[in-house]
Amino acid sequence: MEPRFFDTHCHLDLMLNPDAAASESAASGLGLFDCGVDPRDFAAAKKRASRYPNIIAGAGLHPWWLADGRCGAAEINLLCKVAAQERFIGEVGLDFSARFAGSEPLQIQAFDRLCDTLAQHPLTGRVISIHTVRSAGTVLDVLESYGLLTPSPNSPAIIFHWFSGTSNEFVRARNAGCYFSVNERMLATKRGREYARQIPLDRLLLETDAPAQPQADTSAQQLITSLKSVSRHIAELKNRSVESVESIVLGNSHSIFDFH
């Protein structure tokens, strides 16, 4: 079934039953960008996604996995090796919140290495979903330094997932033509709602960031319900019909991910 909704950021590997969630999504008309958190899991995730035309697997290395030691230099090397050949990258990025203090140099090294790799191995239609907590300015600086924000035929689509940076960082990312994927938890804050109101419609995407907790039992219907809720809230914020928001966002997802 051709997707009627597209979740631009979720984690099948962190769900209780990834295969069941994938199968149900295909049957429900739900497309998924399955963002990886550990590059060692990417080969299996890509194999699973190959069975479903609505699922796209991303090669990722979550900054939390670096911060707590689950991943290190070997995984950074693996991510870069894989990313050199892959269109879809995520979840990657930086988290400078207090709980990860001390890991900033390793996180920056990993993200810098990745961006260098992507710049050295450009691919048409590349997509990157990025985590930025108290780090959006640094992320933008690194992307800029490698020319990844410079418009060109091979420029990647940069998606800021669940953006929570400062208003100046938001304006900078918006002016650079970046995309923003919005979820229910982003809309639970006053700042998140204001950013959602200001995101240009042609740069707006929807996400769930599911599961809320690792190994949570997650169904495609739960994801669709969440995406519909986000659409309704954004429609209210932008004084648009829900149908127009859903249609525009699905069109954005189509153009970025080129799914069928």
DRENGUKE-334123 format. One line per field, with one value per residue: residue number from 1; x, y, z of N, C-alpha, C in turn. Coordinates in Angstrom, 1 decimal. Example, Ala and Ser with C-alpha at 12.3 -4.5 7.8 and 13.67 -1.06 7.14 Angstrom:
BEGIN
i (1_2);
n.east (13.2_12.8);
n.north (-5.7_-2.2);
n.up (7.8_7.1);
ca.east (12.3_13.7);
ca.north (-4.5_-1.1);
ca.up (7.8_7.1);
c.east (13.2_12.9);
c.north (-3.3_0.0);
c.up (7.8_7.9);
//
This chain:
BEGIN
i (1_2_3_4_5_6_7_8_9_10_11_12_13_14_15_16_17_18_19_20_21_22_23_24_25_26_27_28_29_30_31_32_33_34_35_36_37_38_39_40_41_42_43_44_45_46_47_48_49_50_51_52_53_54_55_56_57_58_59_60_61_62_63_64_65_66_67_68_69_70_71_72_73_74_75_76_77_78_79_80_81_82_83_84_85_86_87_88_89_90_91_92_93_94_95_96_97_98_99_100_101_102_103_104_105_106_107_108_109_110_111_112_113_114_115_116_117_118_119_120_121_122_123_124_125_126_127_128_129_130_131_132_133_134_135_136_137_138_139_140_141_142_143_144_145_146_147_148_149_150_151_152_153_154_155_156_157_158_159_160_161_162_163_164_165_166_167_168_169_170_171_172_173_174_175_176_177_178_179_180_181_182_183_184_185_186_187_188_189_190_191_192_193_194_195_196_197_198_199_200_201_202_203_204_205_206_207_208_209_210_211_212_213_214_215_216_217_218_219_220_221_222_223_224_225_226_227_228_229_230_231_232_233_234_235_236_237_238_239_240_241_242_243_244_245_246_247_248_249_250_251_252_253_254_255_256_257_258_259_260);
n.east (0.9_0.6_2.2_0.3_0.9_4.0_6.5_9.1_11.2_12.0_12.6_13.0_14.6_14.7_12.2_9.8_9.0_10.3_10.0_7.2_6.1_7.1_5.9_3.2_3.1_3.6_1.2_-0.6_-0.3_1.7_4.7_8.2_11.1_13.6_15.6_18.9_20.8_23.2_26.0_26.6_24.3_23.2_23.3_21.6_19.2_18.9_18.5_16.1_14.5_14.6_12.6_10.3_8.6_7.9_9.7_12.6_15.9_18.2_21.7_23.2_24.6_24.1_24.5_24.2_25.0_27.7_28.4_28.0_29.6_28.9_29.4_32.4_35.6_35.9_33.3_32.8_34.5_33.3_30.8_31.5_32.6_30.4_28.6_29.8_28.8_26.1_22.8_21.0_21.2_21.2_20.3_22.3_24.6_24.8_24.9_24.8_23.8_23.6_23.8_25.5_28.0_31.4_31.7_31.8_34.0_34.5_32.1_32.0_34.2_33.3_31.1_32.3_34.1_32.2_30.9_33.0_33.5_31.0_31.2_33.4_32.4_30.1_26.6_23.8_20.6_21.0_20.1_20.0_19.4_19.3_20.4_20.2_20.9_21.3_23.3_23.0_24.2_26.9_26.6_25.6_27.8_29.8_28.6_28.5_31.2_32.1_30.8_28.2_25.9_25.7_24.0_23.6_23.6_24.2_23.7_22.9_19.7_19.1_17.9_16.6_15.9_13.3_13.7_15.3_16.8_18.2_16.5_17.9_19.5_17.6_16.6_18.9_19.2_16.8_17.1_19.1_17.9_17.2_15.4_12.7_11.7_8.9_7.5_5.1_6.1_7.7_5.8_4.7_5.9_6.2_8.1_8.7_6.2_6.1_8.3_7.3_5.2_6.6_8.1_8.7_6.2_7.1_9.3_8.7_8.3_7.0_7.3_7.7_9.6_9.5_10.3_8.9_10.1_12.9_12.3_9.6_6.3_5.2_2.9_1.9_-0.4_-0.4_1.7_0.6_-1.6_-0.2_1.1_-1.1_-2.1_0.0_-0.2_-2.8_-2.3_-0.4_-1.8_-3.6_-1.9_-0.9_-3.1_-4.4_-6.0_-6.3_-6.1_-4.7_-2.2_-1.4_-1.2_0.7_3.0_3.3_3.9_6.4_7.9_7.8_9.3_11.9_12.6_12.0_10.3_8.1);
n.north (-1.2_2.2_4.7_6.7_8.2_9.4_8.6_10.3_9.9_7.3_4.3_1.2_-0.9_-0.5_-1.1_-3.5_-5.6_-5.5_-6.6_-7.2_-4.6_-3.4_-4.9_-4.5_-1.7_-1.6_-2.7_-0.9_1.5_3.2_4.9_4.7_6.2_4.5_5.0_4.4_3.6_2.5_1.6_-1.0_-2.4_-1.8_-3.3_-5.5_-4.0_-2.8_-5.0_-5.9_-3.7_-3.9_-5.7_-4.4_-1.9_0.5_1.2_2.7_2.4_3.9_4.6_5.0_6.6_7.1_10.0_9.5_6.8_7.0_8.6_7.1_5.0_2.7_2.7_3.4_4.3_2.2_1.9_4.5_4.5_2.4_3.5_5.6_4.2_2.8_5.0_6.3_5.1_5.1_6.5_7.3_8.6_8.5_8.0_10.7_13.1_15.6_15.9_18.0_18.1_18.2_15.6_14.3_15.4_15.9_14.1_15.5_16.1_13.6_13.1_15.3_14.7_12.3_13.3_15.2_13.6_12.0_14.0_14.9_12.5_12.3_14.6_14.0_11.9_12.4_12.0_11.9_12.9_12.4_12.0_13.3_12.7_14.6_14.8_17.3_18.6_21.2_22.0_22.9_25.0_24.3_22.0_23.1_24.7_22.7_21.3_23.4_23.9_21.8_22.2_21.2_22.6_24.2_25.1_22.8_20.4_18.0_18.4_17.4_16.5_18.1_17.2_18.5_16.9_17.0_19.7_21.8_24.0_27.4_30.4_31.9_29.9_28.4_30.1_30.4_27.7_27.4_29.4_28.3_26.4_24.0_21.1_20.3_17.9_17.2_16.3_14.9_15.4_17.6_19.5_19.8_21.8_25.3_26.7_24.8_24.7_27.3_27.2_25.3_26.7_28.5_27.1_26.8_25.6_24.0_22.9_21.2_18.3_15.2_13.3_10.5_9.6_7.2_4.1_5.4_4.4_2.1_-1.1_-1.0_-2.0_-1.4_-0.3_0.0_1.4_3.0_4.7_6.1_7.4_9.1_10.7_11.9_13.4_15.3_16.5_17.8_19.6_21.2_22.2_23.8_25.7_27.0_27.9_26.4_23.9_20.5_18.6_19.8_20.3_17.6_16.7_18.3_17.8_15.0_15.2_16.5_14.5_12.5_13.7_14.0_11.4_9.8_7.6_4.8);
n.up (0.0_-0.9_0.9_3.2_5.3_6.7_8.8_9.8_11.6_13.5_15.5_14.8_15.7_18.5_19.3_20.7_19.1_16.2_13.6_13.4_13.7_11.4_9.4_10.0_9.5_6.8_5.8_6.7_5.3_6.1_6.0_6.9_8.2_9.4_11.8_12.7_15.7_16.3_14.4_14.0_13.8_11.3_8.9_9.3_9.7_7.2_5.6_6.6_5.9_3.1_2.5_2.6_0.8_1.9_3.9_5.0_5.8_8.0_8.4_11.4_14.4_17.5_19.6_22.3_22.6_22.2_24.3_26.6_26.3_25.0_22.3_20.4_19.1_17.1_16.2_15.2_13.0_11.6_11.0_9.3_7.2_6.2_5.7_3.6_1.4_1.5_1.1_3.1_6.2_9.7_13.1_13.8_15.4_18.0_21.5_24.1_26.6_30.3_31.4_29.7_30.0_29.4_27.4_25.1_23.3_22.1_20.8_19.0_17.5_16.2_14.7_13.1_11.7_10.3_8.7_7.1_5.7_4.3_2.7_1.2_-0.3_-2.1_-2.7_-4.8_-3.6_-0.9_2.6_5.9_9.2_12.2_15.5_17.9_20.8_22.9_21.1_18.6_17.3_17.1_15.5_13.1_12.5_11.9_9.7_7.9_7.6_6.1_3.7_3.5_3.8_1.6_-1.2_-3.8_-6.6_-5.3_-2.7_0.6_2.1_5.0_8.0_11.0_13.8_16.1_17.0_19.4_19.9_20.3_19.5_17.7_16.6_15.4_13.4_11.9_10.9_9.6_7.6_6.2_4.7_5.9_6.9_9.2_11.5_13.3_16.5_18.9_21.5_21.1_20.5_23.0_24.4_24.9_23.4_21.4_20.1_19.0_17.3_15.5_14.4_12.9_11.1_7.6_5.4_3.3_4.4_6.4_8.3_9.7_12.7_15.0_16.8_18.0_19.7_22.9_25.1_25.4_24.0_24.2_23.5_20.4_18.0_14.5_14.3_16.6_15.9_13.7_14.8_16.5_14.6_13.3_15.3_15.6_13.1_13.4_15.5_14.3_12.1_13.5_14.6_12.3_11.2_9.1_7.1_8.3_6.4_4.3_5.5_6.0_3.4_2.2_3.8_3.4_0.7_0.9_2.2_0.3_-1.8_-0.6_0.3_-1.8_-2.0_-2.9);
ca.east (0.0_1.3_2.1_-0.6_1.6_5.4_7.2_10.5_12.2_11.6_13.7_12.5_15.5_14.4_10.8_9.7_8.9_10.6_9.4_5.8_5.9_7.4_4.9_1.9_3.2_3.4_-0.2_-1.4_0.0_2.6_6.1_9.0_12.6_14.1_16.9_19.8_21.5_24.5_26.2_26.7_22.9_22.7_23.2_20.3_18.1_18.8_18.0_14.7_13.8_14.5_11.4_9.1_8.9_7.6_10.6_14.0_16.8_19.3_22.9_23.4_25.4_23.5_25.5_24.1_25.8_29.1_28.6_28.0_30.6_28.4_30.1_33.6_36.4_35.6_32.0_32.9_35.1_32.3_29.8_32.0_32.7_29.0_28.0_30.4_28.1_24.7_22.0_20.2_22.0_20.5_20.4_23.6_24.5_25.5_24.1_25.7_23.1_24.5_24.0_26.6_29.2_32.7_31.8_31.6_35.1_34.3_30.9_32.4_35.1_32.5_30.3_33.2_34.5_31.1_30.7_34.1_33.2_29.9_31.7_34.3_31.7_28.7_25.6_22.5_19.5_21.3_19.3_20.6_18.5_20.3_20.0_20.9_20.5_22.2_24.4_22.6_25.2_28.1_26.2_25.6_29.2_30.4_27.9_28.9_32.6_32.3_30.0_27.0_24.8_25.8_23.1_24.2_22.8_24.5_23.5_22.0_18.6_19.4_16.7_16.8_14.8_12.8_14.6_15.1_17.9_17.8_15.7_18.9_19.9_16.5_16.6_20.0_18.9_15.7_17.6_20.0_17.1_17.1_14.1_12.5_10.7_8.2_6.7_4.2_6.8_8.2_4.7_4.3_6.6_5.8_9.1_8.5_5.0_6.4_9.1_6.5_4.4_7.5_8.7_8.0_5.5_7.9_10.4_8.0_8.1_6.4_8.0_7.2_10.7_9.1_9.4_9.2_11.1_13.4_11.6_8.2_5.4_4.8_2.2_1.8_-1.6_0.0_2.5_-0.3_-2.3_0.7_1.4_-2.3_-2.1_0.9_-0.8_-3.8_-1.7_0.3_-2.9_-4.1_-0.8_-0.7_-4.4_-4.6_-6.8_-5.5_-5.9_-3.6_-0.9_-1.0_-0.9_2.0_4.0_3.5_4.7_7.8_8.5_8.0_10.4_13.1_13.0_11.8_9.7_7.1);
ca.north (0.0_3.4_5.4_7.8_8.9_9.0_8.9_10.7_9.5_6.3_3.4_-0.1_-1.8_-0.3_-1.6_-4.8_-6.5_-4.7_-7.2_-7.0_-3.2_-3.2_-5.6_-3.7_-0.4_-1.8_-3.0_0.3_2.7_4.0_4.9_4.9_6.3_3.7_5.6_3.6_4.2_1.8_1.2_-2.5_-2.9_-1.3_-4.3_-6.2_-3.1_-2.6_-6.2_-5.9_-2.7_-4.3_-6.5_-3.5_-0.7_1.7_1.4_3.1_2.2_4.9_4.3_6.0_6.4_8.1_10.5_8.8_5.6_7.4_9.3_6.1_4.0_1.6_2.8_4.1_4.5_1.2_2.2_5.7_4.0_1.6_4.4_6.4_3.3_2.6_6.2_6.7_4.4_5.1_7.8_7.6_8.7_8.9_9.2_11.2_14.4_16.0_16.1_18.6_18.3_18.0_14.2_13.7_16.3_15.2_13.3_16.4_15.9_12.3_13.3_16.2_13.9_11.4_14.0_15.8_12.5_11.7_15.1_14.8_11.4_12.7_15.6_13.3_10.9_13.0_11.1_12.6_12.4_11.9_12.5_13.1_13.1_15.0_15.1_18.5_19.1_22.3_21.8_23.2_25.9_23.5_21.1_24.0_25.1_21.6_21.1_24.5_23.8_20.8_22.6_20.4_23.5_25.0_24.5_22.2_19.2_16.9_18.8_16.5_17.1_18.1_17.2_18.6_16.1_17.4_20.8_22.4_25.0_28.7_31.1_32.3_28.7_28.0_31.0_30.0_26.4_27.6_30.2_27.4_25.5_22.7_20.6_20.1_16.9_17.6_15.2_15.4_16.0_19.0_20.4_19.9_22.9_26.6_27.0_23.9_25.1_28.5_26.8_24.6_27.7_29.3_26.2_26.9_24.3_23.1_22.3_20.6_16.8_14.7_12.1_10.0_9.3_6.0_4.0_6.3_3.7_0.9_-2.4_-0.8_-2.6_-0.3_-0.7_1.0_2.3_4.0_5.7_6.9_8.2_10.2_11.6_12.6_14.4_16.4_17.3_18.6_20.7_22.2_22.9_24.9_26.7_27.7_28.3_25.7_22.6_19.3_17.9_20.5_20.0_16.3_16.5_19.0_17.1_13.8_15.5_16.8_13.2_11.9_14.3_13.8_10.0_9.1_6.2_4.4);
ca.up (0.0_-0.9_2.2_3.4_6.3_6.7_10.0_9.4_12.6_14.5_15.8_14.8_16.6_19.9_19.6_21.3_18.0_15.0_12.4_13.5_13.5_10.0_8.6_10.2_8.9_5.3_5.6_7.2_4.6_6.9_5.6_8.0_8.2_10.5_12.2_13.5_16.8_16.4_13.0_13.9_13.5_10.1_7.8_9.5_9.5_5.7_5.0_6.9_5.1_1.7_2.4_2.7_0.0_2.7_5.0_4.6_6.9_8.1_9.1_12.5_15.6_18.4_20.5_23.6_22.6_22.3_25.6_27.7_26.1_24.2_21.0_20.5_17.9_16.1_15.6_14.4_11.8_10.8_10.5_8.2_6.1_5.7_5.3_2.3_0.3_1.8_1.0_4.3_7.4_10.9_13.8_14.2_15.9_19.2_22.7_25.1_27.9_31.4_31.7_28.9_30.1_29.3_26.1_23.9_22.3_21.3_20.0_17.9_16.6_15.4_13.8_12.2_10.8_9.4_7.7_6.2_4.8_3.4_1.8_0.3_-1.1_-2.3_-3.4_-5.0_-2.8_0.5_3.7_7.2_10.4_13.1_16.9_18.4_22.1_23.3_20.2_17.2_16.7_16.7_14.4_11.9_12.1_11.3_8.4_7.1_7.3_5.0_2.5_3.4_3.7_0.4_-2.2_-5.0_-7.0_-4.4_-1.3_1.3_2.8_6.4_8.9_12.4_14.4_17.4_17.3_20.7_20.1_20.5_18.4_16.7_15.9_14.6_12.2_11.1_10.3_8.6_6.5_5.4_3.9_6.5_7.2_10.6_11.8_14.5_17.1_19.9_22.6_20.7_20.6_24.3_24.9_24.2_22.4_20.3_19.3_18.3_16.1_14.5_13.7_12.0_10.0_6.3_5.1_2.4_5.1_7.5_8.3_10.9_13.2_16.3_17.6_18.8_20.9_24.0_26.0_24.7_24.1_24.3_22.5_19.6_16.8_13.4_14.6_17.5_15.2_12.8_15.7_16.9_13.4_13.1_16.4_15.3_12.0_13.9_16.2_13.4_11.4_14.3_14.8_11.1_10.7_7.9_7.3_8.6_5.1_3.5_6.2_5.8_2.0_2.0_4.5_2.7_-0.5_1.3_2.5_-1.0_-2.6_0.1_0.5_-3.1_-1.8_-3.8);
c.east (0.9_1.1_1.1_0.0_3.1_6.0_8.7_11.6_11.6_12.7_13.1_13.3_15.2_13.0_10.9_9.7_9.1_9.9_7.9_5.4_6.1_6.3_3.5_1.9_3.0_1.9_-1.1_-1.2_0.8_4.1_7.0_10.5_13.1_15.5_17.7_20.5_23.0_24.8_26.4_25.3_22.4_22.4_21.9_19.1_17.9_18.1_16.5_13.9_13.6_13.2_10.2_9.4_8.6_8.6_12.0_14.8_18.0_20.5_23.2_24.3_25.0_24.5_25.4_25.0_27.3_29.4_28.7_28.9_30.2_29.0_31.4_34.3_36.0_34.3_31.9_33.5_34.1_31.2_30.3_32.2_31.4_28.5_28.6_29.6_26.6_24.0_21.4_21.0_21.2_20.3_21.8_23.5_25.2_24.5_25.0_24.9_24.0_24.8_25.1_27.8_30.4_32.9_31.8_32.8_34.9_33.2_31.3_33.3_34.3_31.7_31.1_33.7_33.4_30.9_31.8_33.9_32.1_30.3_32.6_33.6_30.2_27.8_24.3_21.4_19.8_20.4_20.0_19.7_19.4_19.7_20.8_20.3_21.6_23.5_24.2_23.6_26.4_27.8_26.2_27.0_29.9_29.9_28.4_30.4_33.0_31.4_28.7_25.7_24.7_24.9_23.9_23.4_23.0_24.3_22.6_20.8_18.9_18.1_17.1_15.6_14.6_13.7_14.2_16.1_17.3_17.1_16.7_19.4_18.8_16.4_17.7_19.8_17.8_16.2_18.5_19.2_16.9_15.6_14.0_11.4_10.2_7.4_5.9_4.9_7.4_7.0_4.1_4.9_6.2_6.8_8.9_7.3_5.3_7.3_8.2_5.7_5.3_8.2_8.0_7.3_6.3_9.1_9.9_7.9_7.5_7.2_7.3_8.4_10.4_10.2_9.8_10.2_11.6_12.6_10.1_7.4_4.8_4.1_2.2_0.7_-1.3_0.8_1.6_-1.1_-1.5_0.9_0.1_-2.4_-1.2_0.4_-1.9_-3.3_-1.1_-0.7_-3.4_-3.1_-0.7_-2.0_-4.7_-5.5_-5.8_-5.1_-4.8_-2.3_-0.5_-0.5_0.5_3.2_4.3_4.3_6.1_8.5_8.8_9.2_11.8_13.6_12.7_11.2_8.5_6.0);
c.north (1.2_4.2_6.6_8.7_8.5_9.5_9.1_10.4_8.6_5.3_2.0_-1.0_-1.6_-0.7_-3.0_-5.8_-5.7_-5.2_-7.0_-5.5_-2.8_-3.7_-4.8_-2.4_-0.5_-2.0_-1.8_1.5_3.7_3.8_5.2_5.2_5.7_4.2_4.7_4.3_3.6_1.2_-0.3_-3.1_-2.6_-2.4_-5.1_-5.3_-2.9_-3.8_-6.3_-4.9_-3.1_-5.2_-5.7_-2.2_0.6_2.0_1.7_3.1_3.3_4.3_5.4_5.6_7.5_8.7_9.9_7.6_5.8_7.9_8.2_4.9_2.7_1.5_3.6_4.3_3.5_1.5_3.5_5.3_3.3_2.5_5.1_5.4_3.0_3.8_6.7_6.1_4.5_6.5_8.2_7.5_9.2_7.7_9.5_12.6_14.6_16.3_16.7_18.9_17.8_16.5_13.6_14.6_15.4_14.4_14.2_16.2_14.7_12.5_14.2_15.5_13.0_12.2_14.7_14.8_12.1_12.7_15.1_13.7_11.7_13.7_15.0_12.3_11.4_12.0_12.0_12.0_12.0_12.7_12.3_13.6_13.3_15.3_16.3_18.9_20.0_22.3_22.2_24.1_25.2_22.6_21.9_24.4_23.9_21.3_22.2_24.4_22.8_21.0_21.8_21.3_24.3_24.3_24.0_20.9_18.0_17.3_17.9_17.3_17.0_18.2_17.4_17.9_16.6_18.6_21.5_23.5_26.4_29.3_31.5_31.1_28.2_28.8_30.6_28.7_26.6_28.4_29.3_26.4_24.1_22.3_20.3_19.0_17.1_16.4_15.8_16.0_17.4_20.0_20.6_21.1_24.2_26.9_26.1_24.2_26.3_28.1_26.1_25.6_28.4_28.4_26.4_25.5_23.4_22.6_21.5_19.1_16.4_13.5_11.7_9.9_8.0_5.0_5.0_5.7_2.5_-0.3_-2.2_-1.4_-1.5_-0.8_0.4_2.0_3.4_5.2_6.7_7.8_9.4_11.2_12.5_13.7_15.6_17.2_18.2_19.8_21.7_22.9_24.1_26.1_27.6_28.1_27.7_24.5_21.5_18.6_18.5_20.3_18.6_16.0_17.1_18.2_15.7_14.1_15.8_15.4_12.5_12.4_14.1_12.3_9.2_7.7_6.0_3.6);
c.up (0.0_0.4_2.2_4.5_6.3_8.0_9.7_10.4_13.6_14.5_15.9_15.7_18.0_20.3_20.0_20.1_16.6_13.8_12.3_13.2_12.0_9.1_8.7_9.5_7.4_5.0_5.9_6.3_5.3_6.4_6.8_7.6_9.5_10.9_13.1_14.6_16.9_15.0_12.9_13.6_12.1_9.0_8.0_9.3_8.0_5.1_5.4_6.1_3.7_1.5_2.3_1.9_0.8_3.8_4.5_5.9_6.9_8.8_10.2_13.6_16.5_19.3_21.9_23.7_22.7_23.8_26.7_27.4_25.3_22.8_21.2_19.1_16.8_15.4_14.8_13.0_10.9_10.2_9.3_6.9_5.4_5.0_3.9_1.2_0.4_1.6_2.3_5.6_8.6_11.8_14.1_14.8_17.2_20.3_23.8_26.4_29.0_31.7_30.8_28.9_30.1_28.0_24.9_22.9_21.5_20.3_18.8_17.0_15.7_14.3_12.7_11.2_9.8_8.3_6.7_5.2_3.8_2.3_0.7_-0.7_-1.3_-3.1_-3.6_-4.2_-1.4_1.5_5.0_8.3_11.6_14.5_17.4_19.7_22.7_22.4_18.8_16.5_16.2_15.5_13.1_11.5_11.4_9.9_7.4_6.6_6.2_3.8_2.4_3.5_2.5_-0.7_-3.5_-5.4_-6.0_-2.9_-0.6_1.9_4.3_7.2_10.3_13.1_15.8_17.8_18.6_21.0_20.3_19.3_17.3_15.9_15.0_13.3_11.3_10.3_9.2_7.4_5.6_4.6_4.6_6.7_8.7_10.8_13.2_15.1_18.2_21.1_22.3_20.9_22.0_25.0_24.2_23.1_21.1_19.4_18.4_17.1_15.1_13.7_12.6_10.9_8.7_6.0_4.2_3.1_6.4_7.3_9.7_11.4_14.6_17.3_18.5_18.7_22.0_24.9_25.2_25.0_24.4_23.2_21.7_18.3_15.8_13.7_15.6_16.8_14.3_13.7_16.2_15.8_13.1_14.1_16.1_14.1_12.5_14.6_15.3_12.5_12.2_14.4_13.5_10.5_9.3_8.2_7.6_7.3_4.3_4.2_5.9_4.4_1.7_2.6_3.8_1.4_-0.2_1.5_1.2_-1.7_-1.9_0.0_-0.8_-2.9_-2.7_-3.1);
//
